Amino acid sequence: MISIQVKALSVCAEKHCLLGPISFEISSGGTLVIMGETGAGKSLVIQAILETLPGCLRAEGEIFINRRRIDNLNYAERTNLWGREIASLPQEPWPALNPLMASWRQAAETRRYVSNRPSSESRSETEKQFLALGLDGAEPKLPGQLSGGMAQRVAFAAATAGHARILLADEPTKGLDKDRQTLILNLFEQERNTGGSLLTVTHDASVAKILGGDIIVLRQGQVVEHGKRKIR
């Protein structure tokens, strides 16, 4: 089953197009890695899907989530998909986390208010997830007290707490050491193995090699390569 499909997506500023057209689809359990240098337009793909583009930019083309067209939805309808059907792991975890909220609560409240779980169940599930992510002891800490690797794992916990089956990850290994990179990529593989779909953008060829699946290479907003890589 195709979980996300993009047809002739372009991102433009007035008459000048910064990206596209680009087309792709990702099946359940599948992976697409979009590669390119800084400024190639990689992050614009994710922003266009989420409708978080800067106001000076506009997206053109068609976007489908689980066979439902979403690019023609209004902003409120689009954001209602966040956390429920589609989740985002940002390039920098700290700005995405509430700086005044304990780490465990960031994921627990997503479970409670996005997945409508009882408070006690949300806390119990979050405690189990933190333990599985190697975050034991980080629960009461504020995001500013976390290392880069820990903050990225807390952001991953919060992003996936609503059980969205599509994950968009923007440079998820940036600034992490090799061990922390491996941990994050292993988490992605676990999501994929349970039927989740992953779209990640990166400048790191080793990430694409590890994740496998489809790959698109962008240069100055244009697709210069589109093919498959073998999973490790």
C-alpha positions in Angstrom: 0.0 0.0 0.0 1.3 3.5 -0.9 1.4 5.6 2.2 2.6 8.9 0.6 2.6 10.0 -3.0 3.9 13.3 -4.5 3.2 14.3 -8.0 5.0 17.1 -9.8 5.8 19.1 -6.6 7.4 22.5 -7.1 8.2 25.2 -4.6 8.4 28.7 -6.0 9.0 32.3 -5.0 7.0 34.5 -7.3 8.1 33.5 -10.8 11.3 31.7 -9.7 11.1 28.0 -8.7 13.5 26.8 -6.1 12.5 23.1 -6.3 11.1 20.7 -8.8 9.1 19.4 -10.3 9.7 16.3 -8.2 7.6 13.1 -8.0 7.8 10.0 -5.8 5.9 7.5 -3.8 6.7 5.6 -0.6 5.0 2.3 0.3 4.2 1.1 3.8 7.5 -0.1 5.2 9.4 1.8 2.6 12.1 4.4 2.7 13.0 7.4 0.5 16.2 9.3 1.1 16.6 12.7 -0.6 20.2 13.8 -0.9 21.9 17.0 -1.9 24.3 19.7 -0.9 23.2 22.6 1.3 20.8 24.8 -0.6 19.7 22.0 -3.0 16.1 22.2 -1.8 15.9 19.0 0.3 14.1 20.5 3.3 11.6 22.3 1.0 10.1 18.9 0.2 9.3 18.2 3.9 8.1 21.8 4.4 5.8 21.5 1.4 4.3 18.3 2.6 3.7 19.7 6.1 2.7 23.1 4.8 5.3 24.9 6.9 6.9 26.8 4.0 7.8 30.4 4.7 5.0 32.8 3.6 7.0 34.1 0.6 7.0 30.6 -0.9 4.3 28.6 -2.5 3.9 24.9 -3.4 2.5 23.5 -6.5 1.6 19.9 -7.4 -0.3 17.1 -5.7 0.3 15.4 -2.4 -1.5 12.3 -1.2 -1.3 10.7 2.3 -2.8 7.2 2.5 -4.5 7.8 -0.9 -6.1 11.0 0.4 -5.2 14.2 -1.4 -4.0 16.8 1.2 -2.5 19.7 -0.8 -6.0 21.1 -1.3 -6.9 21.0 2.4 -7.0 24.2 4.5 -4.3 24.8 7.1 -6.4 23.5 10.1 -7.2 20.3 8.2 -3.6 19.8 7.2 -2.2 20.3 10.7 -4.8 17.8 12.1 -2.8 15.1 10.3 0.4 16.0 12.3 1.2 13.3 14.9 -1.8 11.2 13.8 -0.9 10.2 10.2 2.4 12.0 9.6 5.2 13.0 12.1 8.2 15.2 11.7 11.7 14.8 13.2 13.4 18.2 12.8 17.0 18.9 12.0 17.6 20.6 15.4 15.7 18.9 18.3 15.9 21.7 20.8 13.7 24.3 19.1 11.1 21.6 18.5 10.9 20.8 22.2 9.3 22.9 24.9 12.2 24.3 26.8 10.2 24.6 30.0 8.7 21.0 30.0 10.2 17.9 31.4 11.4 15.5 28.7 9.1 12.6 29.6 6.0 14.9 29.6 6.7 16.0 26.0 6.0 12.5 24.8 3.4 11.6 27.4 1.2 14.6 26.4 1.4 13.7 22.7 0.1 10.3 23.7 -2.6 11.8 25.9 -3.9 14.5 23.6 -3.1 13.2 20.1 -3.8 9.5 20.7 -6.5 10.2 23.4 -4.9 7.9 25.9 -5.7 8.0 29.6 -3.1 10.0 31.6 -1.8 6.9 33.5 -1.5 4.9 30.4 0.3 7.7 28.6 2.8 8.0 31.4 3.4 4.2 31.6 3.9 3.9 27.8 6.3 6.8 27.8 8.4 5.3 30.7 8.7 2.1 28.7 9.7 4.0 25.5 12.3 6.1 27.4 13.8 2.9 28.8 13.9 1.3 25.3 15.6 4.5 23.9 18.3 4.5 26.6 16.8 7.6 28.2 16.5 6.2 31.7 17.2 9.1 34.0 16.5 11.8 31.4 12.8 11.9 32.2 12.8 14.9 34.5 15.4 16.9 32.6 14.5 20.0 30.5 15.7 19.9 26.9 18.5 22.4 27.6 20.0 19.9 30.0 20.2 17.2 27.4 23.1 16.3 25.1 22.5 16.4 21.3 22.0 12.6 21.1 19.6 12.6 24.1 17.6 15.5 22.8 17.3 13.9 19.4 15.9 10.7 21.0 13.5 12.7 23.1 12.3 14.4 19.9 11.9 11.0 18.3 9.9 9.8 21.3 7.6 12.8 21.0 7.3 12.6 17.2 6.3 8.9 17.3 4.1 9.0 20.4 1.0 9.6 18.4 1.6 6.5 16.4 1.8 8.2 13.0 2.9 5.7 10.4 4.8 8.3 8.2 7.9 9.9 9.5 9.6 12.9 7.9 13.2 13.4 9.2 15.3 16.4 8.3 19.0 15.8 8.6 18.4 13.4 11.6 22.1 12.6 12.2 23.5 16.1 11.9 25.9 16.9 14.7 25.7 13.4 16.3 28.7 11.1 16.8 28.9 7.8 15.1 27.3 5.8 17.9 24.4 8.2 18.3 23.9 8.2 14.5 23.7 4.4 14.5 21.1 4.5 17.3 18.9 6.9 15.4 19.2 5.0 12.2 18.3 1.8 14.0 15.2 3.4 15.4 14.2 4.3 11.8 14.7 0.6 10.8 12.5 -0.5 13.7 9.7 1.9 12.5 10.1 0.5 9.0 10.0 -3.1 10.1 6.6 -2.5 11.8 5.1 -1.0 8.6 6.1 2.6 9.0 7.2 4.8 6.1 10.3 7.0 6.2 11.2 10.1 4.2 14.6 11.5 5.2 16.7 14.3 3.8 20.4 14.3 4.3 23.7 15.4 2.8 25.4 12.3 4.2 25.9 9.4 1.6 26.5 6.9 4.4 23.0 7.5 5.8 21.5 6.7 2.4 23.7 3.6 2.2 22.6 2.3 5.6 18.8 3.0 5.2 18.6 1.6 1.7 15.3 2.0 -0.2 14.8 4.7 -2.9 17.1 7.6 -3.3 16.6 11.0 -5.0 19.6 13.3 -5.5 18.9 17.0 -5.9 21.1 19.7 -7.3 20.0 23.3 -7.3 16.4 22.2 -6.8 16.4 19.7 -9.7 16.3 15.9 -9.6 19.6 14.5 -11.1 19.2 10.9 -9.9 16.3 8.7 -8.8 16.9 5.0 -8.1 17.2 2.3 -5.5 19.8 1.3 -3.0 20.1 -2.0 -1.3 19.3 -2.2 2.4 22.3 -3.2 4.6 
